[in-house]
Amino acid sequence: MAHRAMALMSVVLGHRLLVFHRTVQRPVLVCRLGFYVRIGAVLKQHDHRLRLAGQAGVHDRLPVQGQ
């Protein structure tokens, strides 16, 4: 489900970038593209951390339920 949402977001972003490219000069597009790449990297890192935290949370909760 997350993969579908990510794919949809990337398609929407790609379309927006195409429209943006038509309306604005290339240097601004390059800046915007770098910005999106940076955000994507941060989001990936954050998603990975959330997954690790989620797994740790599950392991932490299981013994508590056992008691």
Secondary structure, DSSP 8 states (H G I E B T S, - for coil): -HHHHHHHHHHHHHHHHHHHHHHS-HHHHHHHHHHHHHHHHHHHHHHHHHHHHHHHHHHHHHHHHH-
